[in-house]
Amino acid sequence: MASRRSALQIFDRRHRSPATRIVAVSAAGASAMVESWRAGRAIEHENVETIADGIATKSPIPEALQDMHGLVDDALLVSDAAMIRGMKMLHVHAGVVAEPSAAAGVAAILENREAFAGLSAGLVVCGGNLTEAQMRTWL
């Protein structure tokens, strides 16, 4: 989810391009942030079940939830399998070694092709914290 600085940059982008939609993405097995944003209140889980440790939150981060209101238009949950497909695509087609959470945006497009058909999309891809074993398994 967005930090304070990046949230302000998104707000500035929204001001310059009001038609641009901002879509947050999280792992289906760690859905606290998305569920909390949708419900308008904190929803916590005892456990998370995802390979995407960079976005594996059991409890929503209050400041991030606050930043999401007014900035985020929609939020999607994606499977671990889609994140792995996204990681492979980034590796094969862009030469990027991305961790699962970094490939969440690609996974969202893969799992929601109809919703993104014909649109231009900008994705944030950051984080390449993979072990050698994870690279062999996932890439």
N, CA, C and O atoms as CSV, one atom per row, in Angstrom:
chain,resi,resn,atom,element,x,y,z
A,1,MET,N,N,0.826,-1.173,0.000
A,1,MET,CA,C,0.000,0.000,0.000
A,1,MET,C,C,0.882,1.253,0.000
A,1,MET,O,O,2.085,1.181,0.253
A,2,ALA,N,N,0.283,2.363,-0.278
A,2,ALA,CA,C,1.031,3.592,-0.486
A,2,ALA,C,C,1.554,4.201,0.808
A,2,ALA,O,O,0.881,4.164,1.839
A,3,SER,N,N,2.756,4.759,0.747
A,3,SER,CA,C,3.292,5.531,1.859
A,3,SER,C,C,2.693,6.930,1.776
A,3,SER,O,O,2.027,7.261,0.795
A,4,ARG,N,N,2.921,7.744,2.787
A,4,ARG,CA,C,2.388,9.118,2.775
A,4,ARG,C,C,2.870,9.876,1.542
A,4,ARG,O,O,2.076,10.532,0.868
A,5,ARG,N,N,4.174,9.790,1.242
A,5,ARG,CA,C,4.724,10.524,0.102
A,5,ARG,C,C,4.108,10.039,-1.204
A,5,ARG,O,O,3.701,10.853,-2.034
A,6,SER,N,N,4.034,8.711,-1.398
A,6,SER,CA,C,3.469,8.226,-2.661
A,6,SER,C,C,1.974,8.510,-2.739
A,6,SER,O,O,1.445,8.715,-3.831
A,7,ALA,N,N,1.285,8.525,-1.603
A,7,ALA,CA,C,-0.136,8.869,-1.615
A,7,ALA,C,C,-0.329,10.305,-2.091
A,7,ALA,O,O,-1.267,10.591,-2.836
A,8,LEU,N,N,0.538,11.196,-1.674
A,8,LEU,CA,C,0.451,12.582,-2.138
A,8,LEU,C,C,0.754,12.675,-3.629
A,8,LEU,O,O,0.134,13.476,-4.330
A,9,GLN,N,N,1.688,11.878,-4.124
A,9,GLN,CA,C,1.983,11.868,-5.548
A,9,GLN,C,C,0.781,11.346,-6.333
A,9,GLN,O,O,0.470,11.860,-7.407
A,10,ILE,N,N,0.103,10.325,-5.799
A,10,ILE,CA,C,-1.093,9.796,-6.451
A,10,ILE,C,C,-2.181,10.868,-6.475
A,10,ILE,O,O,-2.868,11.040,-7.482
A,11,PHE,N,N,-2.337,11.592,-5.352
A,11,PHE,CA,C,-3.337,12.655,-5.291
A,11,PHE,C,C,-3.039,13.711,-6.347
A,11,PHE,O,O,-3.953,14.196,-7.013
A,12,ASP,N,N,-1.763,14.071,-6.504
A,12,ASP,CA,C,-1.377,15.055,-7.507
A,12,ASP,C,C,-1.708,14.534,-8.897
A,12,ASP,O,O,-2.205,15.286,-9.736
A,13,ARG,N,N,-1.438,13.259,-9.153
A,13,ARG,CA,C,-1.749,12.646,-10.454
A,13,ARG,C,C,-3.257,12.690,-10.691
A,13,ARG,O,O,-3.709,13.003,-11.793
A,14,ARG,N,N,-4.032,12.376,-9.654
A,14,ARG,CA,C,-5.497,12.399,-9.755
A,14,ARG,C,C,-5.964,13.802,-10.112
A,14,ARG,O,O,-6.885,13.959,-10.914
A,15,HIS,N,N,-5.349,14.819,-9.534
A,15,HIS,CA,C,-5.717,16.205,-9.817
A,15,HIS,C,C,-5.455,16.542,-11.281
A,15,HIS,O,O,-6.259,17.228,-11.912
A,16,ARG,N,N,-4.335,16.066,-11.825
A,16,ARG,CA,C,-3.975,16.356,-13.211
A,16,ARG,C,C,-4.718,15.477,-14.213
A,16,ARG,O,O,-4.870,15.852,-15.375
A,17,SER,N,N,-5.183,14.302,-13.766
A,17,SER,CA,C,-5.873,13.375,-14.667
A,17,SER,C,C,-7.055,12.741,-13.937
A,17,SER,O,O,-6.972,11.586,-13.520
A,18,PRO,N,N,-8.145,13.475,-13.778
A,18,PRO,CA,C,-9.282,12.988,-12.993
A,18,PRO,C,C,-9.895,11.685,-13.494
A,18,PRO,O,O,-10.527,10.968,-12.719
A,19,ALA,N,N,-9.723,11.368,-14.757
A,19,ALA,CA,C,-10.303,10.142,-15.300
A,19,ALA,C,C,-9.468,8.901,-14.960
A,19,ALA,O,O,-9.932,7.772,-15.118
A,20,THR,N,N,-8.252,9.117,-14.498
A,20,THR,CA,C,-7.389,7.986,-14.144
A,20,THR,C,C,-7.941,7.297,-12.909
A,20,THR,O,O,-8.227,7.940,-11.899
A,21,ARG,N,N,-8.088,5.977,-13.002
A,21,ARG,CA,C,-8.577,5.183,-11.870
A,21,ARG,C,C,-7.388,4.578,-11.139
A,21,ARG,O,O,-6.446,4.095,-11.767
A,22,ILE,N,N,-7.432,4.604,-9.826
A,22,ILE,CA,C,-6.398,4.013,-8.982
A,22,ILE,C,C,-6.979,2.737,-8.385
A,22,ILE,O,O,-8.012,2.767,-7.716
A,23,VAL,N,N,-6.298,1.609,-8.635
A,23,VAL,CA,C,-6.758,0.311,-8.151
A,23,VAL,C,C,-5.699,-0.266,-7.218
A,23,VAL,O,O,-4.556,-0.477,-7.624
A,24,ALA,N,N,-6.078,-0.518,-5.983
A,24,ALA,CA,C,-5.179,-1.161,-5.014
A,24,ALA,C,C,-5.271,-2.669,-5.206
A,24,ALA,O,O,-6.324,-3.192,-5.572
A,25,VAL,N,N,-4.166,-3.363,-4.960
A,25,VAL,CA,C,-4.140,-4.811,-5.139
A,25,VAL,C,C,-3.478,-5.445,-3.921
A,25,VAL,O,O,-2.465,-4.957,-3.421
A,26,SER,N,N,-4.069,-6.537,-3.458
A,26,SER,CA,C,-3.487,-7.290,-2.355
A,26,SER,C,C,-3.686,-8.773,-2.596
A,26,SER,O,O,-4.468,-9.181,-3.454
A,27,ALA,N,N,-2.968,-9.568,-1.825
A,27,ALA,CA,C,-3.078,-11.022,-1.931
A,27,ALA,C,C,-4.394,-11.494,-1.316
A,27,ALA,O,O,-4.799,-11.020,-0.255
A,28,ALA,N,N,-5.048,-12.419,-1.985
A,28,ALA,CA,C,-6.310,-12.965,-1.474
A,28,ALA,C,C,-6.119,-13.611,-0.103
A,28,ALA,O,O,-7.029,-13.595,0.726
A,29,GLY,N,N,-4.958,-14.169,0.133
A,29,GLY,CA,C,-4.688,-14.818,1.409
A,29,GLY,C,C,-4.257,-13.869,2.514
A,29,GLY,O,O,-3.945,-14.305,3.621
A,30,ALA,N,N,-4.239,-12.577,2.221
A,30,ALA,CA,C,-3.893,-11.542,3.204
A,30,ALA,C,C,-4.746,-10.318,2.885
A,30,ALA,O,O,-4.239,-9.288,2.440
A,31,SER,N,N,-6.012,-10.446,3.113
A,31,SER,CA,C,-6.992,-9.480,2.602
A,31,SER,C,C,-7.397,-8.376,3.572
A,31,SER,O,O,-8.333,-7.632,3.280
A,32,ALA,N,N,-6.734,-8.244,4.700
A,32,ALA,CA,C,-7.153,-7.286,5.733
A,32,ALA,C,C,-7.264,-5.849,5.223
A,32,ALA,O,O,-8.234,-5.159,5.534
A,33,MET,N,N,-6.283,-5.390,4.445
A,33,MET,CA,C,-6.316,-3.999,3.976
A,33,MET,C,C,-7.491,-3.775,3.023
A,33,MET,O,O,-8.231,-2.802,3.166
A,34,VAL,N,N,-7.660,-4.661,2.067
A,34,VAL,CA,C,-8.746,-4.492,1.088
A,34,VAL,C,C,-10.101,-4.621,1.776
A,34,VAL,O,O,-10.990,-3.802,1.541
A,35,GLU,N,N,-10.269,-5.621,2.612
A,35,GLU,CA,C,-11.547,-5.789,3.318
A,35,GLU,C,C,-11.844,-4.583,4.198
A,35,GLU,O,O,-12.988,-4.131,4.265
A,36,SER,N,N,-10.830,-4.060,4.868
A,36,SER,CA,C,-11.016,-2.892,5.735
A,36,SER,C,C,-11.396,-1.667,4.917
A,36,SER,O,O,-12.279,-0.906,5.312
A,37,TRP,N,N,-10.732,-1.472,3.776
A,37,TRP,CA,C,-11.048,-0.337,2.907
A,37,TRP,C,C,-12.484,-0.436,2.417
A,37,TRP,O,O,-13.221,0.550,2.423
A,38,ARG,N,N,-12.878,-1.633,1.992
A,38,ARG,CA,C,-14.249,-1.828,1.493
A,38,ARG,C,C,-15.281,-1.598,2.595
A,38,ARG,O,O,-16.329,-1.006,2.340
A,39,ALA,N,N,-15.002,-2.055,3.809
A,39,ALA,CA,C,-15.957,-1.971,4.912
A,39,ALA,C,C,-15.953,-0.606,5.591
A,39,ALA,O,O,-16.905,-0.259,6.290
A,40,GLY,N,N,-14.889,0.169,5.391
A,40,GLY,CA,C,-14.782,1.461,6.060
A,40,GLY,C,C,-14.452,1.336,7.536
A,40,GLY,O,O,-14.657,2.277,8.303
A,41,ARG,N,N,-13.946,0.187,7.936
A,41,ARG,CA,C,-13.531,-0.045,9.323
A,41,ARG,C,C,-12.470,-1.133,9.333
A,41,ARG,O,O,-12.346,-1.908,8.384
A,42,ALA,N,N,-11.717,-1.180,10.402
A,42,ALA,CA,C,-10.635,-2.165,10.505
A,42,ALA,C,C,-11.180,-3.585,10.616
A,42,ALA,O,O,-12.030,-3.882,11.455
A,43,ILE,N,N,-10.673,-4.444,9.756
A,43,ILE,CA,C,-10.977,-5.869,9.808
A,43,ILE,C,C,-9.641,-6.591,9.932
A,43,ILE,O,O,-8.749,-6.409,9.104
A,44,GLU,N,N,-9.511,-7.400,10.959
A,44,GLU,CA,C,-8.256,-8.101,11.217
A,44,GLU,C,C,-8.435,-9.599,11.051
A,44,GLU,O,O,-9.533,-10.132,11.210
A,45,HIS,N,N,-7.347,-10.262,10.731
A,45,HIS,CA,C,-7.328,-11.719,10.590
A,45,HIS,C,C,-6.236,-12.279,11.494
A,45,HIS,O,O,-5.200,-11.646,11.698
A,46,GLU,N,N,-6.476,-13.459,12.026
A,46,GLU,CA,C,-5.462,-14.091,12.872
A,46,GLU,C,C,-4.281,-14.594,12.069
A,46,GLU,O,O,-3.151,-14.588,12.558
A,47,ASN,N,N,-4.528,-15.029,10.840
A,47,ASN,CA,C,-3.481,-15.606,10.003
A,47,ASN,C,C,-3.540,-15.049,8.598
A,47,ASN,O,O,-4.568,-14.537,8.155
A,48,VAL,N,N,-2.431,-15.156,7.912
A,48,VAL,CA,C,-2.387,-14.869,6.484
A,48,VAL,C,C,-1.877,-16.124,5.788
A,48,VAL,O,O,-1.128,-16.912,6.365
A,49,GLU,N,N,-2.290,-16.290,4.552
A,49,GLU,CA,C,-1.902,-17.474,3.777
A,49,GLU,C,C,-1.543,-17.018,2.372
A,49,GLU,O,O,-2.361,-17.070,1.454
A,50,THR,N,N,-0.282,-16.565,2.222
A,50,THR,CA,C,0.175,-16.087,0.921
A,50,THR,C,C,1.690,-16.190,0.836
A,50,THR,O,O,2.387,-16.171,1.851
A,51,ILE,N,N,2.182,-16.297,-0.378
A,51,ILE,CA,C,3.620,-16.277,-0.611
A,51,ILE,C,C,4.144,-14.846,-0.675
A,51,ILE,O,O,5.355,-14.625,-0.662
A,52,ALA,N,N,3.239,-13.879,-0.745
A,52,ALA,CA,C,3.603,-12.467,-0.909
A,52,ALA,C,C,3.836,-11.810,0.443
A,52,ALA,O,O,2.981,-11.079,0.942
A,53,ASP,N,N,4.994,-12.072,1.033
A,53,ASP,CA,C,5.241,-11.562,2.375
A,53,ASP,C,C,5.332,-10.041,2.444
A,53,ASP,O,O,5.161,-9.464,3.517
A,54,GLY,N,N,5.598,-9.385,1.319
A,54,GLY,CA,C,5.663,-7.927,1.305
A,54,GLY,C,C,4.313,-7.254,1.500
A,54,GLY,O,O,4.260,-6.075,1.848
A,55,ILE,N,N,3.216,-7.984,1.281
A,55,ILE,CA,C,1.867,-7.425,1.462
A,55,ILE,C,C,1.019,-8.315,2.376
A,55,ILE,O,O,-0.209,-8.230,2.371
A,56,ALA,N,N,1.674,-9.152,3.145
A,56,ALA,CA,C,0.973,-10.109,4.016
A,56,ALA,C,C,0.674,-9.482,5.369
A,56,ALA,O,O,1.397,-9.704,6.341
A,57,THR,N,N,-0.387,-8.703,5.423
A,57,THR,CA,C,-0.758,-8.045,6.680
A,57,THR,C,C,-1.989,-8.699,7.282
A,57,THR,O,O,-2.961,-8.992,6.586
A,58,LYS,N,N,-1.929,-8.924,8.600
A,58,LYS,CA,C,-3.071,-9.469,9.344
A,58,LYS,C,C,-4.013,-8.356,9.778
A,58,LYS,O,O,-5.223,-8.547,9.902
A,59,SER,N,N,-3.427,-7.197,10.003
A,59,SER,CA,C,-4.181,-6.036,10.480
A,59,SER,C,C,-3.959,-4.873,9.525
A,59,SER,O,O,-2.857,-4.695,9.008
A,60,PRO,N,N,-4.997,-4.085,9.289
A,60,PRO,CA,C,-4.818,-2.926,8.416
A,60,PRO,C,C,-3.912,-1.892,9.075
A,60,PRO,O,O,-3.884,-1.761,10.299
A,61,ILE,N,N,-3.188,-1.175,8.262
A,61,ILE,CA,C,-2.340,-0.087,8.740
A,61,ILE,C,C,-3.198,1.178,8.703
A,61,ILE,O,O,-3.563,1.640,7.622
A,62,PRO,N,N,-3.525,1.744,9.866
A,62,PRO,CA,C,-4.473,2.870,9.904
A,62,PRO,C,C,-4.113,4.026,8.969
A,62,PRO,O,O,-4.988,4.557,8.284
A,63,GLU,N,N,-2.842,4.421,8.932
A,63,GLU,CA,C,-2.437,5.538,8.084
A,63,GLU,C,C,-2.632,5.207,6.597
A,63,GLU,O,O,-3.036,6.064,5.811
A,64,ALA,N,N,-2.342,3.967,6.227
A,64,ALA,CA,C,-2.512,3.560,4.828
A,64,ALA,C,C,-3.994,3.529,4.455
A,64,ALA,O,O,-4.369,3.945,3.359
A,65,LEU,N,N,-4.830,3.039,5.363
A,65,LEU,CA,C,-6.276,3.046,5.105
A,65,LEU,C,C,-6.774,4.472,4.924
A,65,LEU,O,O,-7.574,4.752,4.031
A,66,GLN,N,N,-6.303,5.355,5.765
A,66,GLN,CA,C,-6.692,6.761,5.680
A,66,GLN,C,C,-6.258,7.337,4.328
A,66,GLN,O,O,-7.012,8.072,3.690
A,67,ASP,N,N,-5.040,7.000,3.898
A,67,ASP,CA,C,-4.544,7.480,2.612
A,67,ASP,C,C,-5.376,6.943,1.450
A,67,ASP,O,O,-5.567,7.633,0.449
A,68,MET,N,N,-5.867,5.721,1.582
A,68,MET,CA,C,-6.628,5.092,0.493
A,68,MET,C,C,-7.960,5.796,0.245
A,68,MET,O,O,-8.411,5.866,-0.899
A,69,HIS,N,N,-8.592,6.314,1.284
A,69,HIS,CA,C,-9.885,6.982,1.115
A,69,HIS,C,C,-9.709,8.269,0.321
A,69,HIS,O,O,-8.895,9.126,0.667
A,70,GLY,N,N,-10.474,8.384,-0.733
A,70,GLY,CA,C,-10.380,9.543,-1.602
A,70,GLY,C,C,-9.364,9.379,-2.718
A,70,GLY,O,O,-9.370,10.159,-3.670
A,71,LEU,N,N,-8.491,8.380,-2.625
A,71,LEU,CA,C,-7.490,8.148,-3.665
A,71,LEU,C,C,-7.777,6.894,-4.474
A,71,LEU,O,O,-7.636,6.889,-5.697
A,72,VAL,N,N,-8.176,5.839,-3.793
A,72,VAL,CA,C,-8.365,4.536,-4.432
A,72,VAL,C,C,-9.804,4.396,-4.914
A,72,VAL,O,O,-10.751,4.648,-4.169
A,73,ASP,N,N,-9.951,3.988,-6.175
A,73,ASP,CA,C,-11.268,3.801,-6.768
A,73,ASP,C,C,-11.788,2.385,-6.602
A,73,ASP,O,O,-12.995,2.162,-6.510
A,74,ASP,N,N,-10.878,1.443,-6.564
A,74,ASP,CA,C,-11.260,0.035,-6.464
A,74,ASP,C,C,-10.107,-0.720,-5.818
A,74,ASP,O,O,-8.982,-0.223,-5.757
A,75,ALA,N,N,-10.396,-1.912,-5.343
A,75,ALA,CA,C,-9.373,-2.757,-4.750
A,75,ALA,C,C,-9.642,-4.196,-5.165
A,75,ALA,O,O,-10.784,-4.656,-5.153
A,76,LEU,N,N,-8.589,-4.890,-5.526
A,76,LEU,CA,C,-8.709,-6.262,-5.995
A,76,LEU,C,C,-7.840,-7.190,-5.161
A,76,LEU,O,O,-6.785,-6.798,-4.662
A,77,LEU,N,N,-8.296,-8.414,-5.023
A,77,LEU,CA,C,-7.524,-9.462,-4.364
A,77,LEU,C,C,-7.076,-10.446,-5.430
A,77,LEU,O,O,-7.853,-10.798,-6.318
A,78,VAL,N,N,-5.829,-10.893,-5.350
A,78,VAL,CA,C,-5.286,-11.805,-6.359
A,78,VAL,C,C,-4.717,-13.058,-5.710
A,78,VAL,O,O,-4.299,-13.047,-4.552
A,79,SER,N,N,-4.711,-14.121,-6.472
A,79,SER,CA,C,-4.207,-15.401,-5.973
A,79,SER,C,C,-2.685,-15.460,-6.044
A,79,SER,O,O,-2.050,-14.726,-6.801
A,80,ASP,N,N,-2.120,-16.350,-5.237
A,80,ASP,CA,C,-0.683,-16.597,-5.302
A,80,ASP,C,C,-0.291,-17.111,-6.681
A,80,ASP,O,O,0.749,-16.729,-7.216
A,81,ALA,N,N,-1.119,-17.971,-7.253
A,81,ALA,CA,C,-0.825,-18.528,-8.576
A,81,ALA,C,C,-0.720,-17.417,-9.623
A,81,ALA,O,O,0.151,-17.468,-10.492
A,82,ALA,N,N,-1.593,-16.423,-9.549
A,82,ALA,CA,C,-1.542,-15.310,-10.505
A,82,ALA,C,C,-0.296,-14.462,-10.282
A,82,ALA,O,O,0.296,-13.967,-11.241
A,83,MET,N,N,0.107,-14.290,-9.029
A,83,MET,CA,C,1.336,-13.538,-8.763
A,83,MET,C,C,2.543,-14.269,-9.345
A,83,MET,O,O,3.446,-13.633,-9.888
A,84,ILE,N,N,2.569,-15.587,-9.239
A,84,ILE,CA,C,3.673,-16.356,-9.822
A,84,ILE,C,C,3.664,-16.217,-11.343
A,84,ILE,O,O,4.721,-16.063,-11.954
A,85,ARG,N,N,2.478,-16.269,-11.960
A,85,ARG,CA,C,2.391,-16.055,-13.413
A,85,ARG,C,C,2.905,-14.661,-13.768
A,85,ARG,O,O,3.618,-14.488,-14.757
A,86,GLY,N,N,2.539,-13.673,-12.958
A,86,GLY,CA,C,3.012,-12.307,-13.185
A,86,GLY,C,C,4.518,-12.196,-13.039
A,86,GLY,O,O,5.169,-11.499,-13.818
A,87,MET,N,N,5.078,-12.877,-12.047
A,87,MET,CA,C,6.533,-12.881,-11.847
A,87,MET,C,C,7.232,-13.462,-13.073
A,87,MET,O,O,8.232,-12.920,-13.543
A,88,LYS,N,N,6.698,-14.569,-13.583
A,88,LYS,CA,C,7.289,-15.217,-14.759
A,88,LYS,C,C,7.210,-14.295,-15.968
A,88,LYS,O,O,8.172,-14.188,-16.729
A,89,MET,N,N,6.078,-13.631,-16.149
A,89,MET,CA,C,5.931,-12.708,-17.285
A,89,MET,C,C,6.937,-11.560,-17.189
A,89,MET,O,O,7.585,-11.209,-18.174
A,90,LEU,N,N,7.059,-10.982,-15.996
A,90,LEU,CA,C,8.011,-9.887,-15.813
A,90,LEU,C,C,9.437,-10.354,-16.086
A,90,LEU,O,O,10.237,-9.619,-16.664
A,91,HIS,N,N,9.749,-11.576,-15.668
A,91,HIS,CA,C,11.090,-12.113,-15.865
A,91,HIS,C,C,11.362,-12.383,-17.343
A,91,HIS,O,O,12.406,-11.992,-17.866
A,92,VAL,N,N,10.435,-13.043,-18.007
A,92,VAL,CA,C,10.631,-13.425,-19.411
A,92,VAL,C,C,10.576,-12.212,-20.343
A,92,VAL,O,O,11.419,-12.076,-21.229
A,93,HIS,N,N,9.593,-11.335,-20.149
A,93,HIS,CA,C,9.364,-10.257,-21.110
A,93,HIS,C,C,10.072,-8.945,-20.774
A,93,HIS,O,O,10.302,-8.125,-21.663
A,94,ALA,N,N,10.421,-8.737,-19.502
A,94,ALA,CA,C,11.065,-7.475,-19.121
A,94,ALA,C,C,12.430,-7.686,-18.470
A,94,ALA,O,O,13.142,-6.719,-18.196
A,95,GLY,N,N,12.798,-8.938,-18.224
A,95,GLY,CA,C,14.082,-9.214,-17.589
A,95,GLY,C,C,14.137,-8.788,-16.133
A,95,GLY,O,O,15.216,-8.553,-15.588
A,96,VAL,N,N,12.974,-8.689,-15.504
A,96,VAL,CA,C,12.876,-8.224,-14.118
A,96,VAL,C,C,12.640,-9.414,-13.194
A,96,VAL,O,O,11.776,-10.253,-13.450
A,97,VAL,N,N,13.416,-9.472,-12.122
A,97,VAL,CA,C,13.186,-10.482,-11.087
A,97,VAL,C,C,12.386,-9.791,-9.990
A,97,VAL,O,O,12.925,-9.003,-9.212
A,98,ALA,N,N,11.098,-10.096,-9.939
A,98,ALA,CA,C,10.196,-9.449,-8.979
A,98,ALA,C,C,9.722,-10.465,-7.954
A,98,ALA,O,O,9.486,-11.629,-8.275
A,99,GLU,N,N,9.587,-10.009,-6.725
A,99,GLU,CA,C,9.011,-10.860,-5.690
A,99,GLU,C,C,7.500,-10.916,-5.896
A,99,GLU,O,O,6.956,-10.111,-6.652
A,100,PRO,N,N,6.806,-11.855,-5.233
A,100,PRO,CA,C,5.354,-11.985,-5.446
A,100,PRO,C,C,4.575,-10.691,-5.234
A,100,PRO,O,O,3.715,-10.355,-6.049
A,101,SER,N,N,4.855,-9.962,-4.166
A,101,SER,CA,C,4.089,-8.734,-3.919
A,101,SER,C,C,4.335,-7.683,-4.993
A,101,SER,O,O,3.455,-6.867,-5.266
A,102,ALA,N,N,5.511,-7.688,-5.605
A,102,ALA,CA,C,5.815,-6.742,-6.677
A,102,ALA,C,C,5.053,-7.077,-7.953
A,102,ALA,O,O,4.838,-6.208,-8.797
A,103,ALA,N,N,4.648,-8.326,-8.093
A,103,ALA,CA,C,3.919,-8.760,-9.280
A,103,ALA,C,C,2.403,-8.743,-9.081
A,103,ALA,O,O,1.664,-9.212,-9.946
A,104,ALA,N,N,1.941,-8.215,-7.968
A,104,ALA,CA,C,0.504,-8.206,-7.674
A,104,ALA,C,C,-0.292,-7.422,-8.713
A,104,ALA,O,O,-1.399,-7.831,-9.064
A,105,GLY,N,N,0.237,-6.314,-9.213
A,105,GLY,CA,C,-0.473,-5.542,-10.232
A,105,GLY,C,C,-0.637,-6.317,-11.523
A,105,GLY,O,O,-1.701,-6.280,-12.142
A,106,VAL,N,N,0.416,-7.025,-11.937
A,106,VAL,CA,C,0.325,-7.870,-13.133
A,106,VAL,C,C,-0.710,-8.962,-12.888
A,106,VAL,O,O,-1.517,-9.266,-13.766
A,107,ALA,N,N,-0.685,-9.554,-11.689
A,107,ALA,CA,C,-1.646,-10.604,-11.336
A,107,ALA,C,C,-3.080,-10.084,-11.423
A,107,ALA,O,O,-3.975,-10.803,-11.868
A,108,ALA,N,N,-3.300,-8.843,-11.001
A,108,ALA,CA,C,-4.650,-8.265,-11.063
A,108,ALA,C,C,-5.146,-8.190,-12.506
A,108,ALA,O,O,-6.314,-8.471,-12.777
A,109,ILE,N,N,-4.274,-7.816,-13.419
A,109,ILE,CA,C,-4.672,-7.757,-14.828
A,109,ILE,C,C,-4.918,-9.162,-15.365
A,109,ILE,O,O,-5.874,-9.387,-16.107
A,110,LEU,N,N,-4.048,-10.113,-14.991
A,110,LEU,CA,C,-4.217,-11.495,-15.456
A,110,LEU,C,C,-5.542,-12.095,-14.995
A,110,LEU,O,O,-6.191,-12.825,-15.744
A,111,GLU,N,N,-5.941,-11.787,-13.770
A,111,GLU,CA,C,-7.178,-12.362,-13.230
A,111,GLU,C,C,-8.425,-11.549,-13.569
A,111,GLU,O,O,-9.543,-11.994,-13.311
A,112,ASN,N,N,-8.243,-10.381,-14.135
A,112,ASN,CA,C,-9.383,-9.506,-14.459
A,112,ASN,C,C,-9.234,-8.943,-15.863
A,112,ASN,O,O,-9.411,-7.744,-16.082
A,113,ARG,N,N,-8.911,-9.804,-16.802
A,113,ARG,CA,C,-8.627,-9.376,-18.183
A,113,ARG,C,C,-9.747,-8.533,-18.776
A,113,ARG,O,O,-9.479,-7.513,-19.412
A,114,GLU,N,N,-10.997,-8.941,-18.577
A,114,GLU,CA,C,-12.125,-8.208,-19.165
A,114,GLU,C,C,-12.208,-6.792,-18.631
A,114,GLU,O,O,-12.483,-5.859,-19.385
A,115,ALA,N,N,-11.975,-6.622,-17.342
A,115,ALA,CA,C,-12.073,-5.293,-16.730
A,115,ALA,C,C,-10.992,-4.347,-17.251
A,115,ALA,O,O,-11.196,-3.134,-17.294
A,116,PHE,N,N,-9.841,-4.900,-17.647
A,116,PHE,CA,C,-8.730,-4.073,-18.112
A,116,PHE,C,C,-8.610,-4.038,-19.636
A,116,PHE,O,O,-7.751,-3.338,-20.171
A,117,ALA,N,N,-9.453,-4.778,-20.328
A,117,ALA,CA,C,-9.370,-4.853,-21.794
A,117,ALA,C,C,-9.510,-3.465,-22.415
A,117,ALA,O,O,-10.424,-2.713,-22.079
A,118,GLY,N,N,-8.604,-3.141,-23.315
A,118,GLY,CA,C,-8.656,-1.875,-24.034
A,118,GLY,C,C,-8.173,-0.668,-23.253
A,118,GLY,O,O,-8.199,0.448,-23.770
A,119,LEU,N,N,-7.736,-0.864,-22.026
A,119,LEU,CA,C,-7.270,0.245,-21.199
A,119,LEU,C,C,-5.750,0.296,-21.154
A,119,LEU,O,O,-5.077,-0.709,-21.381
A,120,SER,N,N,-5.228,1.451,-20.866
A,120,SER,CA,C,-3.804,1.586,-20.571
A,120,SER,C,C,-3.655,1.457,-19.067
A,120,SER,O,O,-4.491,1.945,-18.306
A,121,ALA,N,N,-2.585,0.796,-18.642
A,121,ALA,CA,C,-2.379,0.603,-17.209
A,121,ALA,C,C,-0.943,0.930,-16.845
A,121,ALA,O,O,-0.011,0.608,-17.581
A,122,GLY,N,N,-0.781,1.563,-15.721
A,122,GLY,CA,C,0.536,1.812,-15.144
A,122,GLY,C,C,0.642,0.987,-13.881
A,122,GLY,O,O,-0.259,1.011,-13.042
A,123,LEU,N,N,1.732,0.258,-13.737
A,123,LEU,CA,C,1.909,-0.618,-12.584
A,123,LEU,C,C,3.165,-0.234,-11.819
A,123,LEU,O,O,4.172,0.152,-12.413
A,124,VAL,N,N,3.099,-0.342,-10.511
A,124,VAL,CA,C,4.285,-0.176,-9.687
A,124,VAL,C,C,4.855,-1.571,-9.479
A,124,VAL,O,O,4.192,-2.445,-8.922
A,125,VAL,N,N,6.100,-1.773,-9.934
A,125,VAL,CA,C,6.780,-3.057,-9.756
A,125,VAL,C,C,8.055,-2.769,-8.986
A,125,VAL,O,O,9.015,-2.227,-9.532
A,126,CYS,N,N,8.055,-3.136,-7.713
A,126,CYS,CA,C,9.239,-2.908,-6.904
A,126,CYS,C,C,9.426,-4.096,-5.964
A,126,CYS,O,O,8.452,-4.706,-5.524
A,127,GLY,N,N,10.632,-4.407,-5.670
A,127,GLY,CA,C,10.940,-5.501,-4.766
A,127,GLY,C,C,11.364,-6.747,-5.500
A,127,GLY,O,O,10.595,-7.318,-6.273
A,128,GLY,N,N,12.589,-7.169,-5.260
A,128,GLY,CA,C,13.120,-8.375,-5.864
A,128,GLY,C,C,13.756,-9.263,-4.818
A,128,GLY,O,O,14.786,-9.891,-5.065
A,129,ASN,N,N,13.139,-9.314,-3.648
A,129,ASN,CA,C,13.697,-10.078,-2.533
A,129,ASN,C,C,13.316,-11.547,-2.631
A,129,ASN,O,O,12.393,-12.009,-1.960
A,130,LEU,N,N,14.039,-12.272,-3.477
A,130,LEU,CA,C,13.793,-13.703,-3.643
A,130,LEU,C,C,15.042,-14.481,-3.272
A,130,LEU,O,O,16.162,-14.047,-3.541
A,131,THR,N,N,14.841,-15.619,-2.661
A,131,THR,CA,C,15.967,-16.505,-2.403
A,131,THR,C,C,16.280,-17.277,-3.677
A,131,THR,O,O,15.475,-17.292,-4.608
A,132,GLU,N,N,17.429,-17.908,-3.722
A,132,GLU,CA,C,17.765,-18.727,-4.892
A,132,GLU,C,C,16.754,-19.853,-5.072
A,132,GLU,O,O,16.373,-20.170,-6.198
A,133,ALA,N,N,16.315,-20.461,-3.962
A,133,ALA,CA,C,15.326,-21.545,-4.039
A,133,ALA,C,C,14.003,-21.032,-4.594
A,133,ALA,O,O,13.374,-21.714,-5.403
A,134,GLN,N,N,13.564,-19.835,-4.175
A,134,GLN,CA,C,12.325,-19.269,-4.702
A,134,GLN,C,C,12.457,-18.972,-6.197
A,134,GLN,O,O,11.515,-19.197,-6.956
A,135,MET,N,N,13.608,-18.475,-6.620
A,135,MET,CA,C,13.807,-18.210,-8.050
A,135,MET,C,C,13.726,-19.493,-8.854
A,135,MET,O,O,13.101,-19.518,-9.914
A,136,ARG,N,N,14.342,-20.549,-8.375
A,136,ARG,CA,C,14.282,-21.834,-9.084
A,136,ARG,C,C,12.849,-22.355,-9.145
A,136,ARG,O,O,12.429,-22.891,-10.170
A,137,THR,N,N,12.105,-22.205,-8.067
A,137,THR,CA,C,10.739,-22.728,-7.991
A,137,THR,C,C,9.758,-21.893,-8.803
A,137,THR,O,O,8.955,-22.447,-9.555
A,138,TRP,N,N,9.807,-20.580,-8.667
A,138,TRP,CA,C,8.799,-19.715,-9.245
A,138,TRP,C,C,9.139,-19.177,-10.632
A,138,TRP,O,O,8.235,-18.905,-11.423
A,139,LEU,N,N,10.409,-19.021,-10.937
A,139,LEU,CA,C,10.773,-18.435,-12.231
A,139,LEU,C,C,11.241,-19.485,-13.200
A,139,LEU,O,O,11.586,-19.166,-14.338
